[in-house]
Amino acid sequence: MPYTQSIENCLAAAIGAGGLGETELASALDEAHGGLAQLRAWRESDFLPLLALPGRRDDLEALRPVIDSCQEHCTDVLVLGTGGSSLGGRALCALAQPHRGPRIHFLENVDPWRFSPVFDRLDLERTGVIAISKSGGTSETMMQFLACLKRFRDSVGDAGIADRFTAITEPTDNPLRRLAGQFGIHSLDHDPRIGGRFSVLSLVGLLPAAIAGLDIEAVRDGAAEVLESAMAADDPKDSAPALGAAVSAALAREHGIAATVFMAYADALGETALWFRQLWAESLGKQGKGTTPIDAVGTVDQHSQLQLWLDGPADKMFTILTAPSLGQGDRIDPEMLSTNVPELPPLSHVPELDWLAGRTFGDLLDAHARGTADALAARGRPVRTMRLDAVDEMSLGALLMHFMLETIVAAHMMGVNPFDQPAVEDGKVRARAYMEE
Ligand code: PA5
């Protein structure tokens, strides 16, 4: 497996009363067992096409012309979409190296102060657009799409639009598909049975990632490893996602845990924390159930939230996500801090900083991740640690699949449907009424 998970510091044996007792864990694992059985049944009946994606390659062929065209002709690609139509792509594209593909811009909001200025810096001749909306009718995405059509029409003409735009939407008669048809824009099908926040391994997440130069087959390979091991596990303890779900759901139910902090010690994984936040919140926050996800990046958020986490209400569990970083990045030259180098000014010896001499950025990052996890556990706060083998496509694919499975099993334990979001509609209806006033 391209990652490891440790839940030791979520147990009473390690952290005292804030952790799960043996019987609490055993009964949670029993319930998680039911969640795994449900997943297996869904996989067999093809109720959940998400579970078939890791093993598929046939569907990637249809993406090739769009990938090639964007990589050949574009310096920039705009991805229009919001929520599940954007966050998965963002999580993956955060791994991209700038020299491997065009710059990808995720335009999620209808922020009037940000949308326009983005275009000031673009050459529309060399800009592609991927519009993603499963329903094909989300107001923010459609407004962005209409605004882009106008800007490109004025700049490259209608024929130029067809060359540069791609739409991803359900194969239904929806506004995005209809408009795309009118402008001769190529539409790719969003599987109606894969919900937005579970779509990262479909073309929704993988197309932007491939354009950015990532190895999307490796993403699926990583996901496949986690899926197969979960499907084969007789005991939920042997499936990291089922074990994670058991711990999360039991801490919420038995120990008043109301929030779950996902803290990634790598900037590139900060986007994954955001993706997790949506997945967990929108899938589980129903009928008074669920825990509030909090995304965080280490070490940065040690300087903004950690005080509260250590000394505020004991109502949170923590996931500390790391990747091997020892020895990586700039190394502080010990001579910079030495008194014995005549050519350096004497003030360069700052004894308080001696402990940084010879150490790298990665050393300090790793030390802080461990220090934070230890400090939380020492305060009796439940901490799960997860470690990726590397910050790469394979490990991230595995992690994404881990959290989709964990969320589905946790939903099973909480007795909620992870695939809908009925409460969100109310605000949308009211917003539309305001627009029509
Ligand atoms: O996960 C979800 O289902 C939502 O966050 C949707 O992705 C989001 O509302 C955007 O919907 P659509 O893709 O239909 O534009």
Residues whose N, C-alpha, C, O or C-beta is under 5 A from the ligand:
A	BS01	PA5	T82 G83 G84 S85 I132 S133 K134 S135 G136 T138 G195 G196 R197
